[in-house]
């Protein structure tokens, strides 16, 4: 995730920064721009930190920056869809090795945009190699690590899992990487859907730390922007906790047993749903 984000940032970072200013005229347009830029950069932190910086520099107003922050959370859900639809369904771990090789060659021997494209390409490929390795690793623990070893599916248990999700994001500094790991654990049966959903909620809350740190020593407007990101993600996380039970009941009512059979797909759909409702 870090390698791909760095490559995309070097490749499109300038254009993204220009787009954030150019297309952000209201909170609504800011949300759309924030979602699109995060989907391209594959990093909500990069988008929100840029928004904090723009407000501090007086380039964007506080309401305009709020839209970008709201949209960034929706854009970051693209990674989960990528992992489930491409990583799990197509199992590209071995097939994608030539793409990584091409990316490395471009990074080593090309210059400027071509080199940055190679870095992004290599990072993109490594994500799927990583998923394949995680799946292989988790397969050896099918009977050792089970949902019963995690907190129970109670309100207290869910809150504990949210706290674990926050800690994972603090350590990895990437909610996308944590979500990919949660999807893999869910795929292997190490955790159940509700446990995975609570972890993902925590990871969404944990991603606010980067933007909050970016406000230290900043202007009043930049501190407001960073704090708003924390408040927004906390409110969205609380809403997601209350949404979790109705969401699972809806799946069971519409198609009994489907939630268990397609738990990974249901998880990324839940992630997108509660972030969109949060906006």
C-alpha positions in Angstrom: 0.0 0.0 0.0 2.8 2.4 0.9 4.8 1.7 -2.3 1.7 2.2 -4.5 0.5 5.3 -2.7 4.0 6.9 -3.0 4.1 6.1 -6.7 0.6 7.5 -7.3 1.4 10.5 -5.1 4.5 11.4 -7.2 2.7 10.7 -10.4 -0.6 12.5 -9.8 -0.1 14.4 -6.5 0.3 17.8 -8.2 -2.7 17.3 -10.4 -4.8 16.1 -7.4 -3.8 19.2 -5.4 -4.9 21.4 -8.3 -8.1 19.5 -8.7 -8.9 19.8 -5.0 -8.7 23.6 -5.2 -10.3 23.9 -8.7 -13.3 21.7 -8.2 -14.1 22.5 -4.5 -16.7 25.2 -4.6 -19.1 23.8 -2.0 -19.2 21.0 0.5 -21.0 18.8 -2.1 -18.5 19.3 -4.9 -15.7 19.0 -2.2 -17.1 15.6 -1.2 -17.1 14.3 -4.8 -13.6 15.7 -5.4 -12.3 14.2 -2.1 -13.8 10.8 -2.9 -12.3 10.8 -6.4 -8.8 12.0 -5.3 -8.7 9.4 -2.5 -9.7 6.6 -4.9 -6.9 7.7 -7.2 -4.2 8.2 -4.6 -5.5 5.2 -2.5 -4.8 7.2 0.7 -7.5 9.1 2.6 -4.7 10.4 4.9 -3.0 12.1 1.9 -6.2 13.8 0.9 -7.2 15.0 4.4 -3.7 16.2 5.2 -3.7 18.2 1.9 -7.1 19.7 2.9 -5.8 20.7 6.3 -2.8 22.3 4.6 -4.9 24.2 2.1 -7.1 25.6 4.8 -4.1 26.7 6.8 -2.7 28.5 3.7 -6.0 30.2 3.1 -6.5 28.5 -0.3 -9.7 26.7 0.8 -12.4 27.9 3.2 -13.3 25.7 6.2 -16.7 24.6 4.7 -15.0 23.6 1.4 -12.4 21.5 3.3 -15.1 19.8 5.2 -16.5 18.4 1.9 -13.1 17.0 1.0 -12.8 15.3 4.3 -16.3 13.8 4.1 -15.6 12.5 0.6 -12.2 11.0 1.5 -13.8 8.4 3.6 -16.0 7.2 0.8 -13.0 7.1 -1.6 -11.0 4.9 0.7 -13.6 2.1 0.5 -12.4 1.4 -3.1 -9.5 -0.6 -1.8 -11.8 -3.1 -0.1 -13.7 -3.6 -3.4 -10.4 -4.1 -5.2 -9.3 -6.7 -2.7 -12.5 -8.7 -2.8 -13.4 -8.5 -6.5 -9.9 -8.9 -7.9 -7.7 -10.3 -5.1 -10.0 -13.0 -3.8 -12.1 -13.8 -6.9 -9.2 -14.0 -9.5 -6.4 -15.0 -7.1 -3.7 -13.1 -9.0 -0.8 -13.8 -6.6 1.4 -15.6 -9.1 0.0 -14.2 -12.4 0.8 -10.6 -11.3 4.5 -11.2 -10.8 5.5 -10.1 -14.3 3.6 -6.8 -13.7 5.7 -6.2 -10.6 8.9 -7.0 -12.6 7.9 -4.5 -15.3 7.2 -1.9 -12.5 10.6 -2.5 -10.9 12.4 -2.2 -14.3 10.6 1.1 -15.0 11.5 2.4 -11.5 15.2 1.5 -11.9 15.8 2.5 -15.5 13.2 5.1 -16.5 12.8 8.7 -15.4 10.2 11.1 -14.1 6.6 9.9 -14.8 7.6 6.6 -16.2 9.6 5.8 -13.1 6.7 6.9 -10.8 4.3 4.8 -12.9 6.6 1.8 -12.3 6.6 2.4 -8.6 2.8 2.6 -8.6 2.5 -0.5 -10.8 4.9 -2.5 -8.5 3.0 -1.5 -5.4 -0.3 -2.4 -7.1 1.0 -5.9 -7.9 2.5 -6.4 -4.4 -0.9 -5.9 -2.8 -2.2 -9.0 -4.6 1.0 -11.0 -3.8 0.5 -9.9 -0.1 -3.2 -11.0 -0.2 -2.1 -14.4 -1.6 0.6 -14.8 1.1 -1.9 -13.8 3.9 -4.4 -16.4 2.6 -1.7 -19.1 2.6 -0.6 -18.1 6.0 -4.1 -18.0 7.5 -4.9 -21.4 6.0 -2.6 -23.0 8.4 -4.5 -21.6 11.4 -8.1 -22.6 10.4 -8.6 -24.7 13.5 -6.2 -22.8 15.7 -7.5 -19.2 15.3 -11.3 -19.1 15.5 -14.0 -16.5 16.2 -14.4 -17.7 19.7 -10.9 -16.4 20.6 -12.0 -12.8 19.8 -14.4 -10.7 21.9 -18.0 -12.0 21.8 -20.6 -10.4 19.6 -22.0 -8.2 22.4 -22.0 -4.4 22.7 -18.9 -4.7 24.9 -17.3 -7.1 22.6 -17.9 -4.9 19.6 -16.5 -1.9 21.4 -13.4 -3.9 22.2 -13.0 -4.9 18.6 -13.4 -1.2 17.6 -10.5 -0.4 20.0 -8.4 -3.1 18.4 -9.2 -1.7 14.9 -8.1 1.7 16.1 -4.8 0.3 17.4 -4.1 -1.6 14.2 -4.5 1.6 12.1 -2.3 3.5 14.6 0.5 0.9 14.1 0.1 0.4 10.3 -0.8 4.1 9.5 -3.1 2.7 6.8 -6.7 1.7 7.3 -6.7 0.1 3.8 -3.9 -2.3 4.8 -5.8 -3.2 8.0 -9.1 -3.7 6.1 -7.3 -6.0 3.6 -6.0 -8.1 6.6 -9.5 -8.2 8.1 -11.0 -9.4 4.8 -8.4 -12.1 4.6 -9.1 -13.2 8.2 -12.8 -13.3 7.4 -12.2 -15.2 4.2 -10.2 -17.8 6.2 -12.9 -18.1 8.9 -10.7 -16.8 11.7 -13.3 -14.1 12.5 -17.0 -13.8 11.7 -18.8 -11.0 9.9 -19.8 -9.0 12.9 -16.3 -9.1 14.4 -14.7 -8.1 11.1 -17.3 -5.2 10.7 -16.4 -3.9 14.2 -12.7 -4.0 13.4 -13.3 -2.0 10.2 -15.3 0.6 12.1 -12.3 1.0 14.4 -9.9 1.3 11.5 -12.0 4.1 10.0 -11.9 6.0 13.4 -8.1 5.3 13.7 -7.3 6.9 10.4 -8.1 10.4 11.9 -4.9 10.4 13.9 -2.8 11.4 10.9 -4.9 14.4 10.0 -5.0 15.4 13.7 -1.2 15.3 14.0 -1.0 17.5 10.8 -2.8 20.3 12.7 -0.3 20.6 15.5 1.1 24.1 15.5 -1.2 25.1 12.7 -3.7 28.0 12.4 -7.1 28.0 14.0 -8.7 27.1 10.7 -6.4 24.1 10.1 -7.0 22.9 13.7 -10.8 23.2 13.1 -10.4 21.1 9.9 -8.4 18.3 11.6 -10.7 18.2 14.6 -13.7 18.1 12.3 -12.2 15.0 10.7 -12.0 13.3 14.1 -15.6 14.3 15.0 -17.0 13.2 11.6 -15.3 9.8 11.8 -16.4 9.3 15.4 -20.0 10.2 14.5 -19.9 7.9 11.5 -18.4 5.1 13.6 -21.1 5.4 16.2 -23.7 5.3 13.5 -22.1 2.2 11.9 -22.3 0.4 15.3 -26.0 1.0 15.4 -26.4 0.1 11.8 -24.6 -3.3 12.1 -27.4 -5.4 13.5 -30.1 -4.0 11.1 -27.6 -4.6 8.2 -27.1 -8.3 9.1 -30.9 -8.7 9.6 -31.6 -7.2 6.2 -29.2 -9.6 4.5 -30.8 -12.6 6.3 -34.4 -11.4 5.4 -33.6 -10.8 1.8 -31.4 -13.9 1.2 -30.9 -16.3 4.2 -27.4 -17.7 4.4 -25.9 -15.3 1.8 -24.2 -13.2 4.4 -22.1 -16.2 5.6 -21.4 -17.4 2.0 -20.4 -13.9 0.7 -19.1 -12.4 4.0 -16.2 -10.5 2.3 -18.5 -8.9 -0.2 -21.0 -8.0 2.5 -18.2 -6.4 4.6 -17.0 -4.1 1.9 -20.6 -3.2 1.1 -21.1 -2.4 4.8 -18.0 -0.2 4.8 -19.2 1.7 1.7 -22.7 2.0 3.1 -21.9 3.4 6.5 -19.4 5.9 5.1 -21.8 7.1 2.4 -24.6 7.5 5.0 -22.0 9.3 7.2 -21.5 11.9 4.5 
